Amino acid sequence: MTETTAPEPRSPGSVTPLVELLDLEPIEVNIYRGMNRDLGSGRVFGGQVFAQAVVAARRTVPADRELHSAHGYFILAGDLAAPIVYFVDTLRDGNSFTTRRVTAIQHGRAIFSLSASFHVAEDGLAHQMHAWPTVPPPESLTPELELIRQRAARIPDALRPVLTQDRPIDFRPIAPIDPFAPEPREPVRHTWFKAMGTLPDDPIIHQAVLAYASDHGLITTALHPHGVSFRTPGMQLASLDHSLWLHRPFRADEWLLYTMDSPVASGARGFTRGAIYSRDGTLVASVAQEGLMRMRTSEERPKP
């Protein structure tokens, strides 16, 4: 029997494929089409659908206003083999706020729904209540992709090329968990991230990249107290809804700190929250998500 070894080190990737993924094809008035990227889950990554829906909504909004909040519901698992069509309803164009609703369609059925609001830039009262946590700088941390490649021999053969592929975003977790040997810990997670390379200056690109990244690892924070991971046999994870608020301008090609916690889990659902800071400690975005976290018995699991 031939021993499986980890792949040779290689380049960590480029953000260009993600920027291309977010550049939706217009196919009719207020209708857009997007392609998919396989991340190894067997379905479309929720952050991708969320980010593409944000881009579709922004395409229909006056140029003088930017996204400040978006709320999405994941209805059905996305099919990686089929493009996604985004229908945008132009609900309201006010003096300072614009509201849009986006429905993502595959095979004639809605798989995702998004409500988004856009706001004209205004000066006003400003404060920030919470200081960011004291954490090591990103330069001192090992990229998550490198950690995955170090464990490549433990990844199933069919998934190994997908899970060890180059990435558009560099995630650097603080105190990472080994998904093959998880141990119980507090439901708190901290991760630095930034795009691999320089992004265009268009704010919607930075907002969409952050939206994409905001779904990465969020629901797994709710697994921490239970000593299980997404690799635990029988564990079924899925995002149910996802909300994002953008507070201030930022660049997604500069280091951002994502702090996550899970105050409660019950009824096979975990609730998680996130705060995203620029490197100077400014809170630029807030996130909330509820996700399915169901432990299935051996009889309930799909047959191999």
C-alpha positions as CSV (number, residue, x, y, z in Angstrom):
1,M,0.0,0.0,0.0
2,T,1.4,3.4,-1.0
3,E,1.7,5.9,1.8
4,T,-0.1,9.2,1.1
5,T,2.0,12.3,1.7
6,A,1.2,16.0,1.9
7,P,1.5,18.0,-1.3
8,E,4.6,20.1,-1.9
9,P,4.3,23.8,-0.7
10,R,3.0,26.1,-3.4
11,S,1.7,29.6,-3.8
12,P,-1.2,30.5,-1.5
13,G,-3.3,31.9,-4.3
14,S,-4.7,35.1,-5.8
15,V,-7.9,37.1,-5.3
16,T,-8.5,37.4,-9.0
17,P,-10.7,34.3,-9.3
18,L,-12.9,35.7,-6.5
19,V,-13.2,39.1,-8.2
20,E,-14.2,37.3,-11.4
21,L,-16.7,35.2,-9.5
22,L,-18.3,38.4,-8.2
23,D,-18.4,40.0,-11.6
24,L,-22.0,38.9,-12.5
25,E,-23.2,38.6,-16.0
26,P,-26.2,40.8,-16.8
27,I,-28.8,38.8,-18.7
28,E,-31.9,41.2,-18.5
29,V,-32.9,44.3,-16.7
30,N,-32.3,43.6,-13.0
31,I,-31.4,40.0,-13.7
32,Y,-27.8,38.6,-13.3
33,R,-26.1,35.3,-13.5
34,G,-23.2,34.0,-11.4
35,M,-21.0,31.0,-11.5
36,N,-19.7,28.9,-8.6
37,R,-16.5,27.9,-6.8
38,D,-16.2,24.4,-5.2
39,L,-14.9,24.6,-1.6
40,G,-15.3,20.9,-0.9
41,S,-18.7,20.9,1.0
42,G,-20.6,19.4,-1.9
43,R,-22.8,22.5,-2.3
44,V,-22.4,26.2,-3.0
45,F,-20.7,28.1,-0.3
46,G,-23.2,30.3,1.5
47,G,-20.8,33.3,1.6
48,Q,-20.5,33.1,-2.2
49,V,-24.3,33.4,-2.7
50,F,-24.6,36.2,-0.1
51,A,-21.8,38.2,-1.8
52,Q,-23.1,37.7,-5.3
53,A,-26.6,38.8,-4.2
54,V,-25.0,41.9,-2.7
55,V,-23.3,42.7,-6.0
56,A,-26.6,42.1,-7.9
57,A,-28.4,44.5,-5.6
58,R,-25.7,47.1,-5.9
59,R,-25.8,47.0,-9.7
60,T,-29.4,48.5,-9.5
61,V,-28.6,51.3,-7.0
62,P,-27.7,55.0,-7.7
63,A,-23.9,55.6,-7.6
64,D,-24.1,58.0,-4.6
65,R,-25.1,55.4,-2.0
66,E,-23.4,52.3,-0.6
67,L,-24.5,49.1,1.2
68,H,-25.0,49.5,5.0
69,S,-26.9,46.3,5.8
70,A,-27.9,43.0,4.2
71,H,-30.0,40.1,5.6
72,G,-30.2,36.8,3.8
73,Y,-32.0,33.4,4.2
74,F,-30.6,30.2,2.9
75,I,-33.5,28.2,1.5
76,L,-32.0,25.3,-0.4
77,A,-28.5,23.9,-0.9
78,G,-26.9,25.4,-4.1
79,D,-26.0,23.1,-6.9
80,L,-22.3,23.5,-7.8
81,A,-22.9,22.3,-11.4
82,A,-25.5,25.0,-12.3
83,P,-25.1,28.8,-12.5
84,I,-27.2,30.9,-10.2
85,V,-29.6,33.5,-11.5
86,Y,-30.3,36.6,-9.4
87,F,-33.5,38.5,-9.7
88,V,-33.5,42.0,-8.1
89,D,-36.7,43.7,-7.0
90,T,-36.3,47.5,-6.7
91,L,-38.5,48.1,-3.7
92,R,-37.7,51.7,-2.8
93,D,-35.6,54.6,-3.9
94,G,-35.8,57.3,-1.2
95,N,-34.0,60.6,-0.7
96,S,-31.2,58.9,1.3
97,F,-32.0,55.2,1.5
98,T,-32.5,52.6,-1.2
99,T,-34.0,49.1,-0.5
100,R,-33.6,46.0,-2.7
101,R,-34.7,42.4,-2.5
102,V,-32.7,39.7,-4.4
103,T,-33.9,36.1,-5.1
104,A,-31.3,33.6,-6.2
105,I,-32.7,30.9,-8.5
106,Q,-31.5,27.5,-9.6
107,H,-33.5,24.9,-11.5
108,G,-36.6,27.2,-11.3
109,R,-36.5,27.3,-7.5
110,A,-35.4,29.9,-5.0
111,I,-32.3,28.8,-3.1
112,F,-31.6,32.2,-1.3
113,S,-33.3,35.5,-0.5
114,L,-31.6,38.7,0.4
115,S,-32.8,42.1,1.6
116,A,-30.3,44.9,1.3
117,S,-30.3,48.6,2.2
118,F,-28.1,51.3,0.7
119,H,-27.4,54.8,2.2
120,V,-26.1,58.1,1.0
121,A,-22.9,59.0,2.8
122,E,-23.7,61.4,5.7
123,D,-21.8,63.0,8.6
124,G,-23.2,62.3,12.0
125,L,-22.7,61.2,15.6
126,A,-20.2,58.4,16.0
127,H,-18.9,56.2,18.7
128,Q,-17.5,52.7,19.3
129,M,-18.3,50.9,22.6
130,H,-16.1,47.8,22.5
131,A,-12.4,47.7,22.1
132,W,-11.0,44.9,20.0
133,P,-9.2,42.0,21.8
134,T,-5.5,41.7,22.3
135,V,-4.3,39.2,19.7
136,P,-1.0,38.4,18.0
137,P,-0.3,40.2,14.7
138,P,-1.2,38.3,11.5
139,E,2.5,38.1,10.4
140,S,3.2,35.9,13.4
141,L,0.5,33.4,12.5
142,T,0.4,30.4,10.1
143,P,-2.1,30.7,7.2
144,E,-5.1,28.4,7.5
145,L,-4.3,27.0,4.1
146,E,-0.8,25.9,5.2
147,L,-2.4,24.2,8.2
148,I,-4.8,22.3,5.9
149,R,-2.0,21.3,3.6
150,Q,0.0,20.0,6.6
151,R,-2.9,17.7,7.3
152,A,-3.5,16.7,3.7
153,A,-2.7,13.0,4.3
154,R,-5.7,12.9,6.6
155,I,-8.2,14.4,4.1
156,P,-10.2,11.9,2.0
157,D,-8.7,11.4,-1.4
158,A,-11.7,12.9,-3.3
159,L,-11.7,16.1,-1.2
160,R,-7.9,16.6,-1.0
161,P,-7.4,18.6,-4.2
162,V,-10.4,20.9,-3.4
163,L,-9.5,21.6,0.2
164,T,-5.8,22.2,-0.5
165,Q,-6.4,24.4,-3.6
166,D,-5.1,28.0,-3.7
167,R,-7.4,30.5,-2.0
168,P,-8.4,34.1,-2.9
169,I,-8.4,35.1,0.8
170,D,-5.6,34.6,3.4
171,F,-7.2,33.5,6.7
172,R,-4.9,33.3,9.7
173,P,-6.7,31.8,12.7
174,I,-5.6,32.5,16.3
175,A,-5.5,29.3,18.4
176,P,-6.7,27.1,15.5
177,I,-8.6,23.8,16.2
178,D,-7.6,20.5,14.6
179,P,-10.9,19.4,12.9
180,F,-9.8,15.8,13.1
181,A,-9.1,16.0,16.9
182,P,-11.3,18.8,18.4
183,E,-11.2,19.5,22.1
184,P,-13.9,21.5,24.0
185,R,-13.2,25.2,24.4
186,E,-15.0,28.5,24.9
187,P,-17.3,29.4,21.9
188,V,-15.0,32.2,20.8
189,R,-12.8,32.5,17.7
190,H,-10.4,35.1,16.3
191,T,-9.1,35.2,12.7
192,W,-7.2,37.7,10.6
193,F,-8.0,37.8,6.9
194,K,-7.3,39.8,3.8
195,A,-7.6,39.4,0.1
196,M,-4.6,37.7,-1.7
197,G,-3.4,40.7,-3.7
198,T,-4.6,44.2,-4.4
199,L,-8.3,44.8,-5.1
200,P,-9.8,47.5,-7.4
201,D,-10.8,50.7,-5.5
202,D,-14.6,50.2,-6.1
203,P,-16.1,49.9,-2.6
204,I,-18.6,47.2,-3.7
205,I,-15.7,44.9,-4.4
206,H,-14.3,45.3,-0.9
207,Q,-17.8,45.0,0.6
208,A,-18.5,41.8,-1.4
209,V,-15.2,40.2,-0.5
210,L,-15.9,40.9,3.2
211,A,-19.4,39.5,2.8
212,Y,-17.9,36.4,1.3
213,A,-15.4,36.0,4.1
214,S,-17.9,36.7,6.8
215,D,-19.5,33.3,6.4
216,H,-16.1,31.5,6.7
217,G,-16.0,29.5,10.0
218,L,-18.7,31.5,11.7
219,I,-21.1,28.7,12.6
220,T,-18.3,26.4,13.6
221,T,-17.7,28.7,16.6
222,A,-20.9,27.2,18.1
223,L,-19.3,23.7,18.0
224,H,-16.4,24.7,20.2
225,P,-18.0,23.9,23.6
226,H,-19.0,20.4,22.5
227,G,-15.6,19.1,21.4
228,V,-16.8,18.3,17.8
229,S,-16.0,19.8,14.4
230,F,-17.4,19.8,10.9
231,R,-15.3,16.7,10.3
232,T,-16.9,14.7,13.2
233,P,-18.9,11.8,11.7
234,G,-22.6,12.5,11.7
235,M,-22.2,16.3,12.1
236,Q,-24.5,18.3,9.7
237,L,-23.8,22.0,9.4
238,A,-25.6,24.6,7.3
239,S,-26.2,28.3,7.4
240,L,-29.8,29.2,7.9
241,D,-29.6,33.0,7.8
242,H,-26.9,35.6,7.8
243,S,-26.9,39.3,8.5
244,L,-24.2,41.9,7.8
245,W,-24.0,45.5,8.8
246,L,-21.3,47.8,7.4
247,H,-20.4,50.7,9.7
248,R,-17.4,52.4,8.0
249,P,-15.3,52.3,4.9
250,F,-12.5,49.7,4.8
251,R,-10.3,47.8,2.4
252,A,-10.5,44.1,2.2
253,D,-7.0,43.8,0.8
254,E,-5.6,45.0,4.1
255,W,-5.7,42.9,7.3
256,L,-9.0,42.7,9.1
257,L,-9.6,41.0,12.4
258,Y,-12.7,38.8,12.6
259,T,-13.8,38.1,16.2
260,M,-16.6,35.6,16.6
261,D,-18.6,34.2,19.5
262,S,-21.7,31.9,20.1
263,P,-23.8,33.0,23.1
264,V,-26.3,30.1,22.7
265,A,-27.1,26.8,20.9
266,S,-30.4,25.0,21.2
267,G,-32.8,22.9,19.2
268,A,-30.1,21.8,16.7
269,R,-29.4,25.4,15.9
270,G,-26.4,27.5,16.9
271,F,-26.4,31.3,17.1
272,T,-23.2,33.2,16.3
273,R,-22.1,36.8,16.2
274,G,-19.1,38.5,14.7
275,A,-17.3,41.8,14.7
276,I,-14.8,42.8,12.0
277,Y,-12.1,45.4,12.8
278,S,-9.5,47.2,10.7
279,R,-5.9,46.9,11.9
280,D,-6.1,50.1,13.9
281,G,-9.0,48.7,16.0
282,T,-11.8,50.5,14.2
283,L,-15.0,48.4,14.1
284,V,-16.0,48.3,10.4
285,A,-18.7,45.6,10.3
286,S,-20.9,43.4,12.4
287,V,-22.3,40.0,11.6
288,A,-24.9,37.6,13.0
289,Q,-25.9,34.1,11.9
290,E,-28.0,31.2,12.9
291,G,-27.1,27.8,11.6
292,L,-28.1,24.2,11.7
293,M,-25.8,22.0,13.8
294,R,-27.4,18.5,13.8
295,M,-25.7,15.4,15.0
296,R,-27.2,12.5,12.9
297,T,-27.1,8.9,14.1
298,S,-25.3,6.3,11.9
299,E,-28.7,5.1,10.6
300,E,-29.5,8.7,9.4
301,R,-26.2,9.3,7.6
302,P,-26.0,9.0,3.8
303,K,-24.5,5.7,2.6
304,P,-21.0,6.0,1.1
